[in-house]
Amino acid sequence: MLEQDFERLFDRARRRALRYPRWFRFLVTMRAATGVGFVVLLGVAAVLMIGWALSPLFDGGFQEEPVLCFLRGLLAIPALHLLLVVSRMLRGRFPAPDGLALAPDEAPALFDLLERLRRRFGTPPIHLVCITGELNAAITQRPNRWTGVPMRNTLVMGLPLALATSPRQFVAVLAHEFGHLRRQRIALGGIGCYLRALWHQVLENMEAVASPLQPAFSLITEIETPLYCAESLVLSHLDELEADACAAEVVGAKRLGEALAEIALKHRFLADDYWAKVYAQANHSERPSILPYRHMAAALRAGFDREAFAEWFEALSHDQSDESRLSTHPSLRTRVHALGLAEPGEGVGTDSAARRFLGESVARLAGELDQQWWQGQQRSWRKRHWEVTRALDKIAKLESEGAQLGVSERLELALLVERYAGDRDPLSVYRELMPQAPGRPDALLAMGRLLLGRGDPTGVAYLRRAIGEDDAVGLQAAALLIEHYESSGIGAAARPYRKRLGKLLRQAQLVQAALDAPLEALRSLPPGLEMHELRALVRDIRRHDPVRRAYVVRRRCELAPRWRAYILVLCVEHYALDGVGELAQEIEAGITIPGLWRVLTTPVDSGDEAILCEVRGARFFSRKDGAVRV
């Protein structure tokens, strides 16, 4: 389904929800209950059919009419298959919440606060508290394993949330979560939440379960999934606003609005500044010297510049597009206005909620979260460090040759500086390249992209030239020009580029069809890539150990001959065949060489590899010697 079609479903459901909120929640729950009930009835029908088909074996009928009873018994086979399919569709995956369990004696102040909030809101108790590394908090409910009731409540709370908020703001956030319990999840409301989550899981399972009934299941999911997802998204927004209203009755609208704004600001700071600096250490160190959770409190005190975020904060408070309408949460502006506030307040607290409510357990929690983080990042961290080290050595080698560099080598130098030398300005390297390669489409695209990214309108001229030089590059250049003109408020200037973009997209579909054809269906050509482009592919592929060899060939589409289209084939070990889909997607997303690319995977020494071996110059990577061959 197209995004605009889904938006229409969302807007239609939103209008119904705003007019009749309680009735809307009831209808969505009944839709989920009906769907789950339908699948359960299929399972009951399968069981009854199995019993009917096999009953002659137990009532003596098989001896009287053996042939008829045998044919009747054969019906148990499709019935058994249907029962297996139903059991797979009803297999809901509701794993236990991740996180570090926090005992009451480790943080008595926090558990006292939870008990006070429980009594104030009149909700069931919190059975478990889990600490995670996210700037978030949520109360999750899981049904009893055998009976489904009572629900088991778990508070999943991020340590960064306690570090980033004051005690008053922290209490407001927890009050919001208890508001969810009070308004939507007590008694039958909790069962309704479980049914809605289960029906969503059943719809996903319908698409994945292999069965002769798959066409019927696909028809159900094609009709039901978009509508139910749109209604669930609207219900999620409605739940958040109701929980805000419930929390505001206890802690006050002003304090809750202040907490929402503070979390939005700190989330922006951590995502755009803090974590970027943490991962940037991999460029020059094999191990991090700044441990993310252990040093987060100090970074929030010293590194968070409230004045630097003031302009973004103002836009976040007033702009209607501060967050996507299709997010699981309403925008900050919507939530603040629903609380009756003109704008969110600005936090001024100096104390930390972690110090007040978690006490001495903060050090233990931060240490364990750092250990988990490092265990998950260690391999990619060291690969990144090795990759950057080699790239910097290559940059130094190219710069030492000076004026002897050719166009290809200078372009490789500019790409390496842009990708790996974060402390240097790649624009200056591209400027030195332009006199030698005035018509290189990839260089023109890079110049235009970098200039527009810095707010320099001279980048428009470079992008216009790139459109005429190469169709694949022109596709990206036209999209950048449209975005630039629309963001500048001169949408009329983007009209010719929209037409150009539409034409290029139609051609891209034709080229994509050529890429989708089997390897033996069309004649493959030598790639014709330059050495620095092949080395860039090698850098991306070498990080993945299962890849033993790699081939790249070029496909030609007669209806769009100017397009550059490539097929990259990765030969992987047999033990890694289960994860080849994700591997191909990751490598395809990281390719920056202009053109349309299709990344395929095949077992080593397969028939596809034999076909590629006949194309001269196709093989460019081998794990055995790591060599680049043209």
C-alpha positions, 0 to 999 in steps of 0.5 A: 500500500502506498503511503498516501493511501495509508495516510487516508486510512489514518485520517479517517480513523482519527476523525472517528476516534476524536468524535467517539473515543470510547466507542472507537476503542471498543470497535478496534478491540472487537475487530481484534477479538473477531479476527482471533476468534475466527482463527480459533474457530478454524482450529476447532473446526480442524479438530472436529474434522480430525475426530470425525475422520478417525471416528470409524477406528474407534466405533467399529465402522472401519470393519463394516465399510473399510474402503469408505472409512479409509477415504474418510480417514484421508480427510484427517490429513488436510485437517491436521495441516490446517490445525498446524497452520492455525497453531503457528498463526496463534503463536504470539511472541511476547518475550519477557522485557529486557533489562537489568532486574532491580531489587527493592532493597537496591532502590528503596526510594524508587519502590516507595515512589511506585507504591505511592503512585499505585495508591494514588492512581488505584492501579495493580502493583508493579511486580518487576522493575527492569533497567535498560539503556533507553531514554524511555519508560513503559509499563508492560503487561504480560498475561499469566502463562496458564490462565491469562489472568492476572496480568503481570506488570513490569516497569521498564525504565531507562537509566538515561531517563533517570539521569536526564530528568529532575526528580519532579520531571521523573515523577511526572513521567512515571505518573504518565505510565500509571495513567496508562494502567488506570485508563486502558489496562485495568481488568478488561482493558488489559485483556483488550490490549492483549487481544489487539497485540495478539491479532497484530501478531496473527496478521504477521504470522498469516503472511509468513506461514507457508500453506496451500491456503496462503492465497486466502490468508494473503487476501485477508491480510491485504484487506485487514492489515492496513486498516487495522494498523491505521486504527491501532496507530490512532488508538496509540495516539488516543492512549497517550493523550488520555494518559497525559490527562490522567497524569496531569490530574495528579502532578499538574499539567505544567510539570508534565509539559516541562517533563515532555519538553525536557525529555525531547531536548535530552533525547536530541542531545544524546542522539545527535551529539553524545552517542556520535562522540562515543562512536567516533572514538572508534576512529582513533582507539581500539577501545572506548575511553568514554563509557556511554552510561558511566559518563552520561551523567557528566555529559548531561551536566557539562556537555548539554548546552541549553542555549545551543538547543533553544532554536530547535526547542522553539521549533519543536514547541510550535511547528506542527511537523516536529514529529511524523503524524504516523509516529506511535506517539503524538507530536510534542505540540499536540500533547502540550496543547491537549494539556491546555498549555500554550508552550511547554515549560523549560526545566530548571532543576539541577538535581538528578532523579537517578541520585534521588531514587536509584542511589548507590545502585546507579554505579552497578547499573551503569557498569552492567549496561556498559558491559552489555553495550561493549559486548554487542559493539566490540566486533563492529568497533574493532572493524571500524577502527581497522577500516578507518586506520587503513583509510587514513593510511590511504589518504596519507599515501595519496596526498604524498603523491601530490600533483602526480595524482590522476582524476580517479585518484583525486576522486578517491581521495575526496571520497575517503576524506568525506567518509573517514576524515571527520576533522577535515573539510571534504569540500576543499578536496572536491574543489581541487578536483573540479578543474581536472574533472569538470564533467564528472557526475559523481563529483558534481553531485558531491559538490552540490550536496555538500554546498546545499547541506551548508546552506550555500545556494551555489550548490544548485548549479552543480546539481543542474550540471549533474542531471545532464551528465548521468541519469543515475546521478541525475535521479539523486540530483533532481531529488536534492533540488526538489527538496532544496526548493521546497524547503526554501519556499519556492516550490514553483522552481521545483516543477521542472525537476519533478517532471525530470524525476518522474521520467528518470523513475520510469526509466529506473523501473525498466532498468530494475527489471533488467537487474531482476532477470536471472543471471543467465537470462541476459548478457552481462558486461564487464563492470567498467568500474574504476580502481577506487570504486572497486576498492570502496566495494572491497572495504564494504565487503571485507567486514563480513567474514562469511563472504568468500568471493565477490563478483560485479557485472554490468547490465545494459537496458536497451530502453535506457542505455545511459543508465549504469546498472550493476549486479554484485554477487556475494559468494558466502559459506553454506553455514551463513545462508540463513542470514544472507538476506540481511547481509545483502540489504546491508551491503546494498544500502552502503554502496555509494557508487552512482548507478542502480545496484542489486546485491545477490548472494549465492553459495560458494562454487554454485552454478551462479558463480560458474556463470560469473566466472565467464565474464572477464573482470567480474571477480574483484574480491577473494577472502583467500588473498583479499586481492582486487582484480580487474 
